[in-house]
Amino acid sequence: MDFVSNSDFQIKEMLKVIGIESIEELFSDIPESLKMAKPKIDDGLSEFEGLELMKNLAKKNSFSERDSYLGGGAYEHYVPAIVPSICSKSEFLTSYTPYQAEASQGMLQIIFEYQSALCALTGMDVCNASLYDGASACAEACLMAMRLKKDKNTLLISESLNPLYRQVVNQYLKSHRVNIIDIPFDSAGKIATETLNSYLLSGNVIGFLAQSPNFFGTVENLKPISEKLKENGALFLLASNPLSYGIFASAKELDVDIAIGDSQPFGLPLAFGGPYVGYLTCKNEFVRQMPGRIVGETVDSRGKRGFVLTLQAREQHIRREKATSNICTNQALAALATLVAIMWYGKKGVEELALTNYQKACFLKENISKIPRVTLFNSETTFNEFVVKFDTPLEEILSSFRKNGIEPGISLSKYYPHLENCLLVTVTETKTKQQLDKYLEILQGAL
């Protein structure tokens, strides 16, 4: 497709018609931190030059040559060979929003089965046809809660929520008339329940958005929190790694109202920025305020099984004032990858995979805790990841690991300045006993 830019005269005339002075005014709502500077020179490349540039950039990616213990919302898991085999079929690669929905029975069945799998994992009544990622799922859940509790004006958010998710939530909500209050975490990285309870007494709380396992990997004690929220008429919004439901209490068992998260741990390899696929599930009574769409199962006039778009509450389909969201793309290909991986593992396999992740992370955590000059941020139950604190500058530790081809974890001071020299370490089923022993050996040497 060719693109012919407008001339200066055309731009000037169009700006005059809409009543503004410059093109920049069109983008005044976008934060300056997100805007790219205009190129000072002609940066156009030929096709050959463009390909060479991409090749040289690709050579800088050393991820495959390193042992990675990074996590924080993006996890390295084994992707079963059946996943790319199915997802690479041409009829799936071109998947997009089903505008002529009922003509796309295969696509609708994929979405229906994905919804069913996420409902089975979370225990919730209904799941939508996916969101962009875990961050947008959190933001949409907050908007959904605000629509459900229009008579209230305060939203509580745990500070142990993934800080990247929180940035997106802030971006979504900053133009809405809602008071956002942070609920701090205690010295063990768990929700400060006394602070939470004090805010609930106001009676103006829409709901509480928490994460468990939280950003530090800590598994929160959520049942008492859920009961307290219900006593005060507030909604419970819970973000979770869906794999954790293999061994820990489901969202339904915790009496969660809206359960959200990212399905990336199932079937989606790590890449530079995506793709991811956010899930949003809820109780049946809240379905009318759910963003996106829902696919349902039915039968045709001959009694043959078929699928239809049961609910589509975006503004392209209904009156804008009744729309719940303008979320459009259903991430069908990423959702398919998640579905295939979940079905490949099966009910028992998901439990075993979750247990393996739990055990391997515990092995490394317990052995690190025996090393002098290292302390655990939280000695309680964690899943997949945990935090350790060093009594020496973290950069020295990182340097020692990187010299040995290991990326040891995420420095938390970037997100929480007071957590200086703290490292978030993630362990999944991809790590062998030999790799974990090597990690311990290098850490001992560095200290």
N, C-alpha and C positions, 0 to 999 in steps of 0.2 A: 504494500500500500504506500503510495506517495503522499507526502505532506507538503503543502505549499503554505508558507507562513503569510500572515497579513502584513501589508505595508504599513509604514508609520501613519500615512493618511487614513487608512482604514481603521487602524487602532484608535486614532484620535476621534474619528466620527462615532465609533461604537461607544467609546467612553462618554462622549457628549450625550448620546441617546439615553444611557442608563444613569447619567448624572453623577459621575465621579471623575476625579482628576487623573488617576493613574491606575495601571493594572495592579500595582501592589495593594491598593485599597480592596480589591476583590478578595485578597487573602489575609485581611487584617485579623481574622479570628484564629489564624494559625500561629502558634508560638514561634518566636524568632529562633529558638533553639532547634526547631524542626526544619527550618528553611535552609536551602542550599544557596550558597553564594553564586552569583552569576559568573559564568566563565569570562575571564579577562581576555582570552584569545580564542580563536577558532579552534575548538577541540574535536572537530569532526575527524573520523578515521575512515579509511577505505575498508572494504570487506576483509582483505588480507591482513591489514594492520590490526583490525579488530580481533580477528582470530588469534593472531600472535600475542596480543595483549592478554587475552583470556588464557592462553596456554601458559604464559609466564606467571600470571596470577595463580593458576592452579598448582604450579610447582611450589609455591610458597606454603601450601597446605601440608603440614607435617603431622596431621592428626593420626593418620594410619600408622605412622612410625613411632608413636608414643603410647605409653600406657596412660589412660586418662581416668582420673578420679573426680572429674567435674560433674556437677549435677545442677541443683538449684532450679529445677523445672524442665531440664532437657537431659534425658537419660540414655546411656548407651546400653541397649539390650540386643540380644540375638534376634534377628528377623528371620523367621522360618522361610525356607526357599520357596514354599508354596505361595507366599505373599507376593513377591515381585512377579512370579509366574502368572498369577491370575490378574494382578493389577496392570500388567503390561499388555493385556489384550486390548486391541484397538477400540472395541466398543465401550471399554471403561475409561481409557485414556482421554477420550473426548467428552467425558461426563461434565455436565454443568447443570444449572438450574432447570428443572423440567417445566418449561412453560406450557407445552401441550402435554400435560402430565400423564393422562391416562393412556396416551400413545406410547409412553416409555415404561412399559410394565417391568422390564428388567431392572431399570434404574430405580423405580419405586420399590421393588422387592429388596434391593440392596439397602435402601434407606430404612425400610421397615424392619429388616433383620438386624441392622445396626442398632436401631432404637430398642429392639427387644433384648439384644445382648447387654446394652448399658442398663436397662431396667433390671435385668437379672443380676448384674454385678452390684448395683447400688441398692436394690430392693425397692426402688421407687416405682410409682404407678405409671408414669409417662415420661418419655424422653423426646426432645425435638430432633430435627434433622441436621443437627450439628451446627457449631459456630466456628469462627476462625481459629481460636486457640483458647487456652485456659484463661488468659487475661481478659479477652472479650467476653468469655462466659461469665466471669466474675462481675464485669461491668453490667452486662445484660441482666444478670440476676438481681443486682442492686436496683436497676430501673424497674424490673418486674415487681420487686418488693415495694417500691415506692407507689406503684399503681395499686397494689393490693391494700396498702395502708395509707390512703390519701389524707386521713385525718391526723396523721402524725408527721413530724418533721425532722427526726434525728436518726441517723444511721451510724451504728457502731462498727468499727473495723479493727480487727486484731493487727497489731504491729508485727506479729510473726507471720502474717500473710506474705507470700512472695513479693518482694518490693517492686519487681517488674510488673506484676499483676496490679499492684497498687497504683503505679503510674498511669496505667490505662484506665483504671476506675476513676482516678482524679480527672482525667481528660474527659471522660464521659459525663461526669456529674458536676463539673465546675460551673456550668451554666444553669443548673437546676437549683431551686430554692430548697436546699436540704442542708442540715447541719451534720457535718462528718466529724466524728470524734474517734480518736485513736485510743485503743485499749492496749496498754503496755504489756510486755511480758516480764516475768520475774527473773531472778538470777539463774534459774534453771531453764529459761527459754520457754516457759509455759504461760498461758493466759493468766493475767492478774485478775482472778475472779472477784476479789473484793472491790476493785475499781469498776469492773463490769457491773456488778450488782448495784453499786451506788448510782450509776447512770440509769439503770432500769427503773428505779423508784420514781423517776420523773413522769412516767406514763406516756411520754412522747416518742418512745423508741419504735422505729419502723421494724428494725431487725438487727441482727448481729452477723457479720461476715467473718468467719474464722477459717483456718486451714489446719487439717490434721491428716497425715503427718504434716507438721508445719514446715516453714522454710529451713528450720534447723534439723529437720528429720524427726522431731519429737512427736510422739503419739499423745495427743491431749486426752484428758479425762473429761469427756464431753457430755455424758449422761446428766450429771447435776446441772451443767450449764443449760442444756436443752430444757430441763424441767423448769429452771428459773425463768427462761425466756417465755415459756408457755404461761407461767403464772402471771406474767406481766403483759401478755397479749402481743409479744414481739415475735417476729419470724426468725427462724434459724437457717442461715445460709452457710453451707459447708463446702469448701474446696478440698478435693482429695485427689491423690494419685490413684487412679482406678485399680492399679495392681494391688494396693494395700488392702482392698476389700477381700482379697483372697484369703487372708488370715485374721483380719480385724473386723470389728462390728460394722455392719452395713449402715448406710445412711438411714434406712428405714428403721433399723433397730435403735438408732440414736434419736429417732423422731425428728429428723431433719425435714424442713419444709421445701427447700430448694438445694439440690446437690449438684455441684458443678466441678469442672476440672478439665484436664487435658488428657486425651487418649493416646498421646505420643508413645508412652511406654509399650503399647501393643502395636507392633507391626510397622512403626515409622522410624527409619534410621535417622541419626543425627545429620543435620545439614546446616549450612550457614543461613540461619533465620527461618527455616521451615522446610516442608510444610508441617503444620500441626493440625489438630482437630479438637475443638472444644466441645465438651458435652454439657448439657443442661437437662436435669431431670427434676421432677417435682411431684407433689401430691396431686391427685386427680382434681381436687376442688380448685386448684389454681391454674388449670390448663388454659383457661381463656385469656390469661395474661402472659402466656408463654411466647417468647419471640420465635421468629422463624416459621417453620412449618412442621406438620405431623402427617406421616403417611399411615393410612389404615388399611386393614384387610377386609375384603367383602366378597360377594359372589355376583356374577352377572345374571342376565335373564335366563341363562341355561344352567345355572347352578355351578358354573366354573369359577374357581378361585381367582381373584384379581385384587389389584391394589389401587387405591385412590388417594389424592391429597385430601385428607380429612379436615385439616385446619391449616389455613395460610393467612396469617394476620399481619402481613406486611403491607405498606401503603400502596404498593403497586396493584394489590388485589382488592383492597377495601378502602373506604373513606379514610383520609389521613388522620382525622381526629380519633378514629377507632383503632388505628394501627398500633401494634405493640413495638415494632422495630422496623428498621429498613435493612436489616440483615438479609442478604440475598444469596450469595454463594453458599451452597450447602456442604462444601468440602467433600463431595461424594467419593472422590478417589481416595483421599486420606481416610475417610470413614470406612471405605471398603477394606483398606489395608488393616485397620483396627479390627474389623469384623472377622476377616479371614484368620488373623492371628489368634483372636479369642476362641474361635471355633476350632482351630488347630490344636490349641492347648486343652480345650474342654474344661469342664467344671473341676475335675480333680487336678488337671494339669496347671490351671491358674493358681490353685492352692499351693501346689508343689513349687511353682515358680516364685510365688510370693515368699514362701518359707525359705527357699534357697537364698533369695536376696536378703532376707532378714538375718539368716545365719551367717552369711559371709561378711556382712557389714558388722555384725556383733563380734565376729572373730577378730577383725582388724581393730575395732574400737577397744575391745578388752585388752589386746596385746599392746596397743599404743599407750593405754593408761598405766602400764607397768614401767614405761620408760621414764627415767628421771627428767625433770624440767618440762614435763607435759602434763596438763590437767584436762579432764573432760568438762565441757560446758554443761552437760547433762548426763548423769549416770543412769537415768531412767530409760524406759522403753523408747527405742528409736526404730525407724524403718528406712532402709536404703542408704541413709546418710546421717552424719553426726558431726558435732563441732568439737574441735580440740583447740586448746590455747597453749601458746609457747611463752617461755620466759625470756626469749631472745627475739630480735627483730625478724618478722616473718619473711622478709625479702631474702635473708640468708638461707632460710630453709627452702624457699622456692628455688633459689639458684642451685642448691645442691641436688634437688630432685631433677631439675631440667637438664643438668649436665649428664644425668643418667637416663634421659629419655622418658621421664615421667612428669605428667602434669598432676600435682598432688591434691588439688582441690581449689576452692574459691576463697579468696581473701574477703572476709566479711566487713572489714572497715570501709569498703567502698559503699556499702549500703547502710551500715550501722557504725558510725565513727567511734563510738565508745567500745566497740568490740575489736580493739586493736590486737594484732597478732593472733587472731582467731581464724581458723581454717575450717571450711565446710567440706567434708570428705564424703564422697559417694562411692558405694560399692554395689555392683549388680552381679548377676549370674555370669557375666562375661569374664570375671576375674578368677584365675586359678589360685591354688594354694601357693604355688611357686611365685606368682606375681605379688601376692599379699606378703609373703616372707621377704621378698626383695624390697618392698615398700618399708617394712619394719627395719630392715638392715640399713637402708640408706638414711632413714630418719635417725637411727641411733648414731650413725657416723656423722651426720650433720650437727648433732648436739654434743 
